[in-house]
Amino acid sequence: MPSPFIPHLAQTRVVKLARVRRERVLPARGHVLVQVGNRVGALDIVARAETLGRVRAVPLARYLRTNEKEIAKYLLKKPGDAVEAREIIAAKPEFFGTLRRIYRAPGNGRITSARGAWLAMDLLDAPFELKALYRGSIVNVMPRSGVVIEATGALAQGVWGGGGEGYGVLKQMVESPDQILTEDKIDLSARGVVLLAGAGVTEETLRRAAKEQAAGLIVGGLLPPLREVVNELRLPTILTEGWGERSMCAPIFELLTAHNGDEVIITTGGKTRPEVFIPILAPSGAESAMPPPTLIAEPGATVRIIAGAHAGAIGTIAEIPTAPHTLASGALTWGAQIEIAGQTRVFVPWENLELIG
Protein backbone atom coordinates (compact mmCIF):
# COMPACT_ATOMS: atom_id res chain seq x y z
CA MET A 1 0.00 0.00 0.00
CA PRO A 2 1.51 3.39 -0.97
CA SER A 3 2.27 5.86 1.83
CA PRO A 4 0.09 8.97 1.88
CA PHE A 5 1.73 12.30 1.06
CA ILE A 6 1.60 14.50 4.18
CA PRO A 7 3.23 17.93 3.81
CA HIS A 8 4.39 20.18 6.63
CA LEU A 9 1.32 22.12 7.78
CA ALA A 10 1.22 25.58 9.32
CA GLN A 11 0.40 25.58 13.04
CA THR A 12 -1.67 27.96 15.15
CA ARG A 13 -1.00 27.44 18.84
CA VAL A 14 -3.90 27.67 21.31
CA VAL A 15 -2.60 26.41 24.66
CA LYS A 16 -4.20 26.62 28.10
CA LEU A 17 -0.87 26.52 29.93
CA ALA A 18 2.63 26.59 28.49
CA ARG A 19 6.12 27.81 29.28
CA VAL A 20 7.48 30.19 26.66
CA ARG A 21 10.64 32.24 26.14
CA ARG A 22 10.37 35.62 24.46
CA GLU A 23 13.04 38.13 23.45
CA ARG A 24 12.62 41.78 24.40
CA VAL A 25 14.99 43.87 22.30
CA LEU A 26 15.85 47.58 22.21
CA PRO A 27 15.46 49.47 18.89
CA ALA A 28 19.01 50.84 19.37
CA ARG A 29 21.97 49.86 21.52
CA GLY A 30 21.53 50.88 25.13
CA HIS A 31 21.79 49.56 28.68
CA VAL A 32 20.20 46.44 30.17
CA LEU A 33 18.94 47.10 33.70
CA VAL A 34 18.30 43.54 34.93
CA GLN A 35 20.30 40.38 35.50
CA VAL A 36 19.74 36.68 34.85
CA GLY A 37 17.48 35.28 37.54
CA ASN A 38 15.59 38.52 38.23
CA ARG A 39 11.81 38.29 38.39
CA VAL A 40 10.03 40.97 36.38
CA GLY A 41 6.50 42.26 36.06
CA ALA A 42 4.84 43.31 32.82
CA LEU A 43 5.47 47.03 33.34
CA ASP A 44 9.02 46.75 34.73
CA ILE A 45 11.70 48.52 32.68
CA VAL A 46 14.33 45.97 31.64
CA ALA A 47 16.48 48.12 29.33
CA ARG A 48 16.87 51.72 28.26
CA ALA A 49 18.36 53.40 25.18
CA GLU A 50 19.12 56.98 24.25
CA THR A 51 17.73 57.58 20.77
CA LEU A 52 19.01 60.26 18.44
CA GLY A 53 16.13 62.43 17.36
CA ARG A 54 16.21 65.52 15.19
CA VAL A 55 19.17 67.49 13.85
CA ARG A 56 19.13 71.19 14.61
CA ALA A 57 21.20 73.81 12.80
CA VAL A 58 21.88 76.93 14.90
CA PRO A 59 22.90 80.32 13.39
CA LEU A 60 25.30 80.88 16.28
CA ALA A 61 27.03 83.96 14.83
CA ARG A 62 23.69 85.76 14.67
CA TYR A 63 22.74 84.78 18.21
CA LEU A 64 26.07 86.00 19.59
CA ARG A 65 26.10 89.08 17.34
CA THR A 66 29.52 88.36 15.97
CA ASN A 67 31.10 87.16 12.72
CA GLU A 68 31.96 83.59 11.82
CA LYS A 69 35.70 84.16 12.21
CA GLU A 70 35.25 84.99 15.89
CA ILE A 71 32.93 82.11 16.84
CA ALA A 72 35.64 79.55 17.68
CA LYS A 73 36.99 81.55 20.62
CA TYR A 74 33.53 81.81 22.22
CA LEU A 75 32.68 78.08 22.06
CA LEU A 76 32.73 76.25 25.40
CA LYS A 77 31.93 72.91 23.75
CA LYS A 78 33.51 71.25 20.74
CA PRO A 79 32.13 68.93 18.02
CA GLY A 80 31.62 65.47 19.53
CA ASP A 81 30.92 66.79 23.02
CA ALA A 82 27.71 65.72 24.77
CA VAL A 83 25.50 68.48 26.14
CA GLU A 84 22.56 68.63 28.51
CA ALA A 85 19.46 70.75 28.13
CA ARG A 86 20.08 74.40 29.14
CA GLU A 87 23.85 73.87 29.37
CA ILE A 88 25.85 76.86 28.09
CA ILE A 89 27.47 76.04 24.73
CA ALA A 90 28.92 79.45 23.84
CA ALA A 91 29.51 82.70 25.71
CA LYS A 92 30.64 86.11 24.43
CA PRO A 93 31.79 88.82 26.89
CA GLU A 94 30.19 92.23 26.51
CA PHE A 95 30.52 95.67 28.15
CA PHE A 96 34.17 95.16 29.03
CA GLY A 97 33.53 91.73 30.48
CA THR A 98 30.81 92.75 32.93
CA LEU A 99 28.09 90.87 30.97
CA ARG A 100 27.93 87.80 28.77
CA ARG A 101 25.82 86.97 25.76
CA ILE A 102 25.25 83.19 25.92
CA TYR A 103 23.67 80.38 23.97
CA ARG A 104 22.22 77.37 25.83
CA ALA A 105 21.59 73.87 24.49
CA PRO A 106 17.91 73.49 23.52
CA GLY A 107 17.92 69.85 24.70
CA ASN A 108 20.03 66.82 25.52
CA GLY A 109 22.29 65.65 22.70
CA ARG A 110 25.70 66.26 21.22
CA ILE A 111 27.44 68.79 18.98
CA THR A 112 28.14 67.30 15.56
CA SER A 113 29.87 70.18 13.76
CA ALA A 114 30.78 73.89 13.87
CA ARG A 115 31.26 75.40 10.45
CA GLY A 116 31.29 79.03 9.53
CA ALA A 117 28.48 80.88 11.26
CA TRP A 118 26.54 77.68 12.04
CA LEU A 119 26.51 75.03 14.76
CA ALA A 120 24.87 71.62 14.17
CA MET A 121 23.48 69.47 16.98
CA ASP A 122 21.90 66.02 17.29
CA LEU A 123 19.16 66.41 19.88
CA LEU A 124 18.00 63.32 21.76
CA ASP A 125 14.41 62.30 22.08
CA ALA A 126 13.25 61.06 25.46
CA PRO A 127 15.07 57.80 26.37
CA PHE A 128 13.38 54.67 25.04
CA GLU A 129 12.40 52.42 27.93
CA LEU A 130 11.81 48.75 27.16
CA LYS A 131 9.12 47.15 29.30
CA ALA A 132 9.29 43.46 30.19
CA LEU A 133 5.68 43.00 28.99
CA TYR A 134 5.88 39.29 29.94
CA ARG A 135 5.70 38.50 33.65
CA GLY A 136 8.39 35.95 34.48
CA SER A 137 12.13 35.39 34.95
CA ILE A 138 15.14 36.72 33.07
CA VAL A 139 16.93 33.70 31.57
CA ASN A 140 19.37 35.50 29.28
CA VAL A 141 20.85 38.98 28.92
CA MET A 142 22.02 40.26 25.55
CA PRO A 143 24.50 43.03 26.44
CA ARG A 144 23.32 46.47 25.32
CA SER A 145 20.50 44.87 23.31
CA GLY A 146 17.85 43.24 25.47
CA VAL A 147 16.78 40.18 27.42
CA VAL A 148 15.03 36.82 27.13
CA ILE A 149 12.12 36.28 29.53
CA GLU A 150 10.65 32.93 30.49
CA ALA A 151 6.97 33.06 31.39
CA THR A 152 4.09 30.65 31.96
CA GLY A 153 0.56 31.25 30.80
CA ALA A 154 -2.14 30.68 28.19
CA LEU A 155 -1.23 31.35 24.57
CA ALA A 156 -3.24 32.02 21.41
CA GLN A 157 -1.59 32.96 18.11
CA GLY A 158 -3.10 35.30 15.54
CA VAL A 159 -2.59 35.73 11.80
CA TRP A 160 -1.95 39.51 11.69
CA GLY A 161 -1.12 42.23 14.15
CA GLY A 162 -0.71 45.98 13.96
CA GLY A 163 -0.67 49.12 16.07
CA GLY A 164 2.13 48.08 18.44
CA GLU A 165 2.07 46.17 21.72
CA GLY A 166 -0.74 46.17 24.27
CA TYR A 167 -1.17 45.28 27.92
CA GLY A 168 -4.26 45.47 30.08
CA VAL A 169 -7.21 43.60 31.54
CA LEU A 170 -9.16 41.50 29.05
CA LYS A 171 -12.79 42.59 28.62
CA GLN A 172 -15.27 40.44 26.68
CA MET A 173 -17.40 42.75 24.51
CA VAL A 174 -19.55 40.23 22.61
CA GLU A 175 -21.59 37.19 23.54
CA SER A 176 -20.63 35.00 20.58
CA PRO A 177 -17.65 34.71 18.22
CA ASP A 178 -19.73 35.72 15.17
CA GLN A 179 -20.86 39.09 16.54
CA ILE A 180 -19.69 42.47 15.19
CA LEU A 181 -18.51 44.95 17.83
CA THR A 182 -20.15 48.34 17.25
CA GLU A 183 -19.07 51.70 18.65
CA ASP A 184 -22.13 52.06 20.93
CA LYS A 185 -20.77 49.21 23.09
CA ILE A 186 -17.62 51.18 23.97
CA ASP A 187 -17.60 53.77 26.76
CA LEU A 188 -15.27 55.10 29.47
CA SER A 189 -14.88 51.58 30.88
CA ALA A 190 -12.70 50.72 27.86
CA ARG A 191 -9.83 52.82 29.18
CA GLY A 192 -6.74 50.66 29.69
CA VAL A 193 -8.42 47.36 28.79
CA VAL A 194 -7.95 44.91 25.90
CA LEU A 195 -11.26 44.49 24.08
CA LEU A 196 -12.34 41.01 22.96
CA ALA A 197 -14.56 41.27 19.87
CA GLY A 198 -16.04 38.63 17.60
CA ALA A 199 -16.17 38.51 13.81
CA GLY A 200 -15.28 42.15 13.15
CA VAL A 201 -15.48 45.83 14.05
CA THR A 202 -16.47 49.03 12.26
CA GLU A 203 -14.18 51.99 11.62
CA GLU A 204 -16.19 53.97 14.16
CA THR A 205 -15.49 51.22 16.72
CA LEU A 206 -11.76 51.53 16.16
CA ARG A 207 -11.83 55.30 16.51
CA ARG A 208 -14.00 55.16 19.60
CA ALA A 209 -11.71 52.55 21.19
CA ALA A 210 -8.68 54.77 20.53
CA LYS A 211 -10.50 57.84 21.87
CA GLU A 212 -11.37 56.01 25.08
CA GLN A 213 -7.72 54.86 25.30
CA ALA A 214 -8.33 51.13 25.07
CA ALA A 215 -5.14 49.11 25.52
CA GLY A 216 -5.81 46.85 22.54
CA LEU A 217 -8.26 44.81 20.49
CA ILE A 218 -8.57 41.09 19.69
CA VAL A 219 -10.92 40.29 16.81
CA GLY A 220 -11.58 37.50 14.32
CA GLY A 221 -11.41 39.57 11.14
CA LEU A 222 -11.00 43.08 9.83
CA LEU A 223 -12.04 44.67 6.56
CA PRO A 224 -8.84 45.38 4.56
CA PRO A 225 -9.29 49.20 4.45
CA LEU A 226 -9.26 49.27 8.26
CA ARG A 227 -5.64 48.09 8.35
CA GLU A 228 -4.42 51.64 7.81
CA VAL A 229 -6.84 52.95 10.45
CA VAL A 230 -5.36 50.56 13.04
CA ASN A 231 -1.83 51.76 12.30
CA GLU A 232 -2.89 55.42 12.18
CA LEU A 233 -4.54 55.16 15.60
CA ARG A 234 -1.68 53.08 17.05
CA LEU A 235 -4.31 50.75 18.51
CA PRO A 236 -2.69 47.35 19.22
CA THR A 237 -4.85 44.88 17.28
CA ILE A 238 -4.66 41.14 16.58
CA LEU A 239 -6.67 39.23 13.99
CA THR A 240 -7.19 35.59 14.84
CA GLU A 241 -8.69 34.50 11.49
CA GLY A 242 -7.86 36.89 8.65
CA TRP A 243 -9.20 39.70 6.47
CA GLY A 244 -12.90 40.36 6.12
CA GLU A 245 -15.62 39.65 8.66
CA ARG A 246 -14.50 36.29 10.07
CA SER A 247 -16.06 34.56 13.05
CA MET A 248 -13.42 33.88 15.70
CA CYS A 249 -12.71 30.15 15.88
CA ALA A 250 -14.16 28.34 18.89
CA PRO A 251 -10.87 27.21 20.53
CA ILE A 252 -9.49 30.77 20.68
CA PHE A 253 -12.80 32.39 21.69
CA GLU A 254 -13.37 29.84 24.44
CA LEU A 255 -9.83 30.22 25.79
CA LEU A 256 -10.06 34.01 25.90
CA THR A 257 -13.55 34.21 27.39
CA ALA A 258 -12.38 31.84 30.14
CA HIS A 259 -9.87 34.55 31.10
CA ASN A 260 -12.25 37.50 30.94
CA GLY A 261 -11.05 39.97 33.58
CA ASP A 262 -7.45 38.67 33.65
CA GLU A 263 -4.39 40.62 32.57
CA VAL A 264 -3.43 39.99 28.96
CA ILE A 265 -0.54 40.84 26.65
CA ILE A 266 -0.80 41.27 22.90
CA THR A 267 2.28 41.43 20.69
CA THR A 268 1.95 42.23 17.01
CA GLY A 269 5.41 41.70 15.54
CA GLY A 270 8.95 40.51 16.10
CA LYS A 271 10.36 37.04 15.63
CA THR A 272 7.17 35.25 16.67
CA ARG A 273 3.68 35.35 15.19
CA PRO A 274 1.25 37.92 16.62
CA GLU A 275 0.02 36.45 19.87
CA VAL A 276 -2.16 36.84 22.91
CA PHE A 277 -0.51 35.77 26.15
CA ILE A 278 -2.24 35.50 29.53
CA PRO A 279 0.18 35.16 32.48
CA ILE A 280 -0.68 32.24 34.78
CA LEU A 281 1.28 30.87 37.70
CA ALA A 282 2.08 27.21 37.11
CA PRO A 283 0.20 25.21 39.77
CA SER A 284 2.98 22.81 40.77
CA GLY A 285 6.46 23.46 39.51
CA ALA A 286 8.09 23.67 36.11
CA GLU A 287 6.92 20.24 34.98
CA SER A 288 3.29 21.41 34.86
CA ALA A 289 4.03 24.09 32.27
CA MET A 290 6.10 22.77 29.39
CA PRO A 291 6.93 24.41 26.04
CA PRO A 292 4.13 23.75 23.54
CA PRO A 293 4.85 20.46 21.73
CA THR A 294 5.03 20.31 17.94
CA LEU A 295 1.70 19.38 16.41
CA ILE A 296 1.61 16.42 14.01
CA ALA A 297 -0.78 15.83 11.12
CA GLU A 298 -2.20 12.45 12.06
CA PRO A 299 -5.65 10.95 12.69
CA GLY A 300 -7.25 12.66 15.69
CA ALA A 301 -5.32 15.93 15.26
CA THR A 302 -7.36 19.15 15.39
CA VAL A 303 -7.26 21.26 12.25
CA ARG A 304 -8.69 24.53 10.98
CA ILE A 305 -9.91 24.77 7.39
CA ILE A 306 -8.44 27.97 5.97
CA ALA A 307 -9.89 28.01 2.45
CA GLY A 308 -12.66 26.48 0.36
CA ALA A 309 -16.31 25.86 1.08
CA HIS A 310 -15.73 25.12 4.77
CA ALA A 311 -13.25 27.94 5.49
CA GLY A 312 -13.07 28.75 9.20
CA ALA A 313 -14.45 25.40 10.38
CA ILE A 314 -12.66 23.42 13.08
CA GLY A 315 -12.48 19.65 12.78
CA THR A 316 -10.34 16.60 13.34
CA ILE A 317 -8.44 14.42 10.92
CA ALA A 318 -10.55 11.27 10.61
CA GLU A 319 -8.60 9.52 7.87
CA ILE A 320 -5.58 10.12 5.65
CA PRO A 321 -6.19 8.48 2.25
CA THR A 322 -3.28 6.58 0.74
CA ALA A 323 -4.05 7.86 -2.75
CA PRO A 324 -4.79 11.32 -4.17
CA HIS A 325 -8.42 12.43 -4.33
CA THR A 326 -10.21 13.55 -7.49
CA LEU A 327 -11.86 16.96 -7.02
CA ALA A 328 -15.02 18.11 -8.76
CA SER A 329 -12.78 20.00 -11.19
CA GLY A 330 -11.11 16.75 -12.18
CA ALA A 331 -7.79 17.64 -10.52
CA LEU A 332 -5.98 15.09 -8.39
CA THR A 333 -4.81 16.30 -4.97
CA TRP A 334 -3.60 14.90 -1.67
CA GLY A 335 -5.53 15.68 1.48
CA ALA A 336 -7.44 14.26 4.43
CA GLN A 337 -10.94 13.30 5.47
CA ILE A 338 -12.00 15.86 8.10
CA GLU A 339 -14.74 15.29 10.68
CA ILE A 340 -16.54 18.59 11.30
CA ALA A 341 -18.88 18.79 14.28
CA GLY A 342 -22.48 18.33 13.22
CA GLN A 343 -21.53 17.42 9.63
CA THR A 344 -20.48 14.38 7.68
CA ARG A 345 -16.86 13.86 6.74
CA VAL A 346 -15.49 16.11 4.03
CA PHE A 347 -12.32 15.76 1.99
CA VAL A 348 -10.03 18.80 2.29
CA PRO A 349 -6.76 19.30 0.37
CA TRP A 350 -3.68 19.71 2.58
CA GLU A 351 -3.10 23.25 1.29
CA ASN A 352 -6.47 24.24 2.80
CA LEU A 353 -5.61 22.98 6.29
CA GLU A 354 -3.58 24.09 9.29
CA LEU A 355 -3.04 22.39 12.64
CA ILE A 356 -4.47 24.16 15.66
CA GLY A 357 -4.13 23.44 19.34
C-alpha positions as CSV (number, residue, x, y, z in Angstrom):
1,M,0.0,0.0,0.0
2,P,1.5,3.4,-1.0
3,S,2.3,5.9,1.8
4,P,0.1,9.0,1.9
5,F,1.7,12.3,1.1
6,I,1.6,14.5,4.2
7,P,3.2,17.9,3.8
8,H,4.4,20.2,6.6
9,L,1.3,22.1,7.8
10,A,1.2,25.6,9.3
11,Q,0.4,25.6,13.0
12,T,-1.7,28.0,15.2
13,R,-1.0,27.4,18.8
14,V,-3.9,27.7,21.3
15,V,-2.6,26.4,24.7
16,K,-4.2,26.6,28.1
17,L,-0.9,26.5,29.9
18,A,2.6,26.6,28.5
19,R,6.1,27.8,29.3
20,V,7.5,30.2,26.7
21,R,10.6,32.2,26.1
22,R,10.4,35.6,24.5
23,E,13.0,38.1,23.5
24,R,12.6,41.8,24.4
25,V,15.0,43.9,22.3
26,L,15.9,47.6,22.2
27,P,15.5,49.5,18.9
28,A,19.0,50.8,19.4
29,R,22.0,49.9,21.5
30,G,21.5,50.9,25.1
31,H,21.8,49.6,28.7
32,V,20.2,46.4,30.2
33,L,18.9,47.1,33.7
34,V,18.3,43.5,34.9
35,Q,20.3,40.4,35.5
36,V,19.7,36.7,34.8
37,G,17.5,35.3,37.5
38,N,15.6,38.5,38.2
39,R,11.8,38.3,38.4
40,V,10.0,41.0,36.4
41,G,6.5,42.3,36.1
42,A,4.8,43.3,32.8
43,L,5.5,47.0,33.3
44,D,9.0,46.7,34.7
45,I,11.7,48.5,32.7
46,V,14.3,46.0,31.6
47,A,16.5,48.1,29.3
48,R,16.9,51.7,28.3
49,A,18.4,53.4,25.2
50,E,19.1,57.0,24.3
51,T,17.7,57.6,20.8
52,L,19.0,60.3,18.4
53,G,16.1,62.4,17.4
54,R,16.2,65.5,15.2
55,V,19.2,67.5,13.9
56,R,19.1,71.2,14.6
57,A,21.2,73.8,12.8
58,V,21.9,76.9,14.9
59,P,22.9,80.3,13.4
60,L,25.3,80.9,16.3
61,A,27.0,84.0,14.8
62,R,23.7,85.8,14.7
63,Y,22.7,84.8,18.2
64,L,26.1,86.0,19.6
65,R,26.1,89.1,17.3
66,T,29.5,88.4,16.0
67,N,31.1,87.2,12.7
68,E,32.0,83.6,11.8
69,K,35.7,84.2,12.2
70,E,35.3,85.0,15.9
71,I,32.9,82.1,16.8
72,A,35.6,79.6,17.7
73,K,37.0,81.5,20.6
74,Y,33.5,81.8,22.2
75,L,32.7,78.1,22.1
76,L,32.7,76.2,25.4
77,K,31.9,72.9,23.8
78,K,33.5,71.3,20.7
79,P,32.1,68.9,18.0
80,G,31.6,65.5,19.5
81,D,30.9,66.8,23.0
82,A,27.7,65.7,24.8
83,V,25.5,68.5,26.1
84,E,22.6,68.6,28.5
85,A,19.5,70.8,28.1
86,R,20.1,74.4,29.1
87,E,23.8,73.9,29.4
88,I,25.8,76.9,28.1
89,I,27.5,76.0,24.7
90,A,28.9,79.4,23.8
91,A,29.5,82.7,25.7
92,K,30.6,86.1,24.4
93,P,31.8,88.8,26.9
94,E,30.2,92.2,26.5
95,F,30.5,95.7,28.1
96,F,34.2,95.2,29.0
97,G,33.5,91.7,30.5
98,T,30.8,92.8,32.9
99,L,28.1,90.9,31.0
100,R,27.9,87.8,28.8
101,R,25.8,87.0,25.8
102,I,25.3,83.2,25.9
103,Y,23.7,80.4,24.0
104,R,22.2,77.4,25.8
105,A,21.6,73.9,24.5
106,P,17.9,73.5,23.5
107,G,17.9,69.9,24.7
108,N,20.0,66.8,25.5
109,G,22.3,65.7,22.7
110,R,25.7,66.3,21.2
111,I,27.4,68.8,19.0
112,T,28.1,67.3,15.6
113,S,29.9,70.2,13.8
114,A,30.8,73.9,13.9
115,R,31.3,75.4,10.4
116,G,31.3,79.0,9.5
117,A,28.5,80.9,11.3
118,W,26.5,77.7,12.0
119,L,26.5,75.0,14.8
120,A,24.9,71.6,14.2
121,M,23.5,69.5,17.0
122,D,21.9,66.0,17.3
123,L,19.2,66.4,19.9
124,L,18.0,63.3,21.8
125,D,14.4,62.3,22.1
126,A,13.2,61.1,25.5
127,P,15.1,57.8,26.4
128,F,13.4,54.7,25.0
129,E,12.4,52.4,27.9
130,L,11.8,48.8,27.2
131,K,9.1,47.2,29.3
132,A,9.3,43.5,30.2
133,L,5.7,43.0,29.0
134,Y,5.9,39.3,29.9
135,R,5.7,38.5,33.7
136,G,8.4,35.9,34.5
137,S,12.1,35.4,35.0
138,I,15.1,36.7,33.1
139,V,16.9,33.7,31.6
140,N,19.4,35.5,29.3
141,V,20.8,39.0,28.9
142,M,22.0,40.3,25.5
143,P,24.5,43.0,26.4
144,R,23.3,46.5,25.3
145,S,20.5,44.9,23.3
146,G,17.8,43.2,25.5
147,V,16.8,40.2,27.4
148,V,15.0,36.8,27.1
149,I,12.1,36.3,29.5
150,E,10.6,32.9,30.5
151,A,7.0,33.1,31.4
152,T,4.1,30.7,32.0
153,G,0.6,31.2,30.8
154,A,-2.1,30.7,28.2
155,L,-1.2,31.4,24.6
156,A,-3.2,32.0,21.4
157,Q,-1.6,33.0,18.1
158,G,-3.1,35.3,15.5
159,V,-2.6,35.7,11.8
160,W,-1.9,39.5,11.7
161,G,-1.1,42.2,14.1
162,G,-0.7,46.0,14.0
163,G,-0.7,49.1,16.1
164,G,2.1,48.1,18.4
165,E,2.1,46.2,21.7
166,G,-0.7,46.2,24.3
167,Y,-1.2,45.3,27.9
168,G,-4.3,45.5,30.1
169,V,-7.2,43.6,31.5
170,L,-9.2,41.5,29.0
171,K,-12.8,42.6,28.6
172,Q,-15.3,40.4,26.7
173,M,-17.4,42.8,24.5
174,V,-19.6,40.2,22.6
175,E,-21.6,37.2,23.5
176,S,-20.6,35.0,20.6
177,P,-17.6,34.7,18.2
178,D,-19.7,35.7,15.2
179,Q,-20.9,39.1,16.5
180,I,-19.7,42.5,15.2
181,L,-18.5,44.9,17.8
182,T,-20.1,48.3,17.3
183,E,-19.1,51.7,18.7
184,D,-22.1,52.1,20.9
185,K,-20.8,49.2,23.1
186,I,-17.6,51.2,24.0
187,D,-17.6,53.8,26.8
188,L,-15.3,55.1,29.5
189,S,-14.9,51.6,30.9
190,A,-12.7,50.7,27.9
191,R,-9.8,52.8,29.2
192,G,-6.7,50.7,29.7
193,V,-8.4,47.4,28.8
194,V,-7.9,44.9,25.9
195,L,-11.3,44.5,24.1
196,L,-12.3,41.0,23.0
197,A,-14.6,41.3,19.9
198,G,-16.0,38.6,17.6
199,A,-16.2,38.5,13.8
200,G,-15.3,42.1,13.1
201,V,-15.5,45.8,14.0
202,T,-16.5,49.0,12.3
203,E,-14.2,52.0,11.6
204,E,-16.2,54.0,14.2
205,T,-15.5,51.2,16.7
206,L,-11.8,51.5,16.2
207,R,-11.8,55.3,16.5
208,R,-14.0,55.2,19.6
209,A,-11.7,52.5,21.2
210,A,-8.7,54.8,20.5
211,K,-10.5,57.8,21.9
212,E,-11.4,56.0,25.1
213,Q,-7.7,54.9,25.3
214,A,-8.3,51.1,25.1
215,A,-5.1,49.1,25.5
216,G,-5.8,46.8,22.5
217,L,-8.3,44.8,20.5
218,I,-8.6,41.1,19.7
219,V,-10.9,40.3,16.8
220,G,-11.6,37.5,14.3
221,G,-11.4,39.6,11.1
222,L,-11.0,43.1,9.8
223,L,-12.0,44.7,6.6
224,P,-8.8,45.4,4.6
225,P,-9.3,49.2,4.5
226,L,-9.3,49.3,8.3
227,R,-5.6,48.1,8.3
228,E,-4.4,51.6,7.8
229,V,-6.8,52.9,10.4
230,V,-5.4,50.6,13.0
231,N,-1.8,51.8,12.3
232,E,-2.9,55.4,12.2
233,L,-4.5,55.2,15.6
234,R,-1.7,53.1,17.1
235,L,-4.3,50.8,18.5
236,P,-2.7,47.4,19.2
237,T,-4.8,44.9,17.3
238,I,-4.7,41.1,16.6
239,L,-6.7,39.2,14.0
240,T,-7.2,35.6,14.8
241,E,-8.7,34.5,11.5
242,G,-7.9,36.9,8.7
243,W,-9.2,39.7,6.5
244,G,-12.9,40.4,6.1
245,E,-15.6,39.6,8.7
246,R,-14.5,36.3,10.1
247,S,-16.1,34.6,13.1
248,M,-13.4,33.9,15.7
249,C,-12.7,30.2,15.9
250,A,-14.2,28.3,18.9
251,P,-10.9,27.2,20.5
252,I,-9.5,30.8,20.7
253,F,-12.8,32.4,21.7
254,E,-13.4,29.8,24.4
255,L,-9.8,30.2,25.8
256,L,-10.1,34.0,25.9
257,T,-13.6,34.2,27.4
258,A,-12.4,31.8,30.1
259,H,-9.9,34.5,31.1
260,N,-12.3,37.5,30.9
261,G,-11.0,40.0,33.6
262,D,-7.4,38.7,33.6
263,E,-4.4,40.6,32.6
264,V,-3.4,40.0,29.0
265,I,-0.5,40.8,26.6
266,I,-0.8,41.3,22.9
267,T,2.3,41.4,20.7
268,T,2.0,42.2,17.0
269,G,5.4,41.7,15.5
270,G,8.9,40.5,16.1
271,K,10.4,37.0,15.6
272,T,7.2,35.2,16.7
273,R,3.7,35.3,15.2
274,P,1.3,37.9,16.6
275,E,0.0,36.4,19.9
276,V,-2.2,36.8,22.9
277,F,-0.5,35.8,26.2
278,I,-2.2,35.5,29.5
279,P,0.2,35.2,32.5
280,I,-0.7,32.2,34.8
281,L,1.3,30.9,37.7
282,A,2.1,27.2,37.1
283,P,0.2,25.2,39.8
284,S,3.0,22.8,40.8
285,G,6.5,23.5,39.5
286,A,8.1,23.7,36.1
287,E,6.9,20.2,35.0
288,S,3.3,21.4,34.9
289,A,4.0,24.1,32.3
290,M,6.1,22.8,29.4
291,P,6.9,24.4,26.0
292,P,4.1,23.7,23.5
293,P,4.8,20.5,21.7
294,T,5.0,20.3,17.9
295,L,1.7,19.4,16.4
296,I,1.6,16.4,14.0
297,A,-0.8,15.8,11.1
298,E,-2.2,12.5,12.1
299,P,-5.6,10.9,12.7
300,G,-7.3,12.7,15.7
301,A,-5.3,15.9,15.3
302,T,-7.4,19.1,15.4
303,V,-7.3,21.3,12.3
304,R,-8.7,24.5,11.0
305,I,-9.9,24.8,7.4
306,I,-8.4,28.0,6.0
307,A,-9.9,28.0,2.5
308,G,-12.7,26.5,0.4
309,A,-16.3,25.9,1.1
310,H,-15.7,25.1,4.8
311,A,-13.3,27.9,5.5
312,G,-13.1,28.7,9.2
313,A,-14.4,25.4,10.4
314,I,-12.7,23.4,13.1
315,G,-12.5,19.6,12.8
316,T,-10.3,16.6,13.3
317,I,-8.4,14.4,10.9
318,A,-10.6,11.3,10.6
319,E,-8.6,9.5,7.9
320,I,-5.6,10.1,5.6
321,P,-6.2,8.5,2.2
322,T,-3.3,6.6,0.7
323,A,-4.0,7.9,-2.7
324,P,-4.8,11.3,-4.2
325,H,-8.4,12.4,-4.3
326,T,-10.2,13.6,-7.5
327,L,-11.9,17.0,-7.0
328,A,-15.0,18.1,-8.8
329,S,-12.8,20.0,-11.2
330,G,-11.1,16.8,-12.2
331,A,-7.8,17.6,-10.5
332,L,-6.0,15.1,-8.4
333,T,-4.8,16.3,-5.0
334,W,-3.6,14.9,-1.7
335,G,-5.5,15.7,1.5
336,A,-7.4,14.3,4.4
337,Q,-10.9,13.3,5.5
338,I,-12.0,15.9,8.1
339,E,-14.7,15.3,10.7
340,I,-16.5,18.6,11.3
341,A,-18.9,18.8,14.3
342,G,-22.5,18.3,13.2
343,Q,-21.5,17.4,9.6
344,T,-20.5,14.4,7.7
345,R,-16.9,13.9,6.7
346,V,-15.5,16.1,4.0
347,F,-12.3,15.8,2.0
348,V,-10.0,18.8,2.3
349,P,-6.8,19.3,0.4
350,W,-3.7,19.7,2.6
351,E,-3.1,23.2,1.3
352,N,-6.5,24.2,2.8
353,L,-5.6,23.0,6.3
354,E,-3.6,24.1,9.3
355,L,-3.0,22.4,12.6
356,I,-4.5,24.2,15.7
357,G,-4.1,23.4,19.3
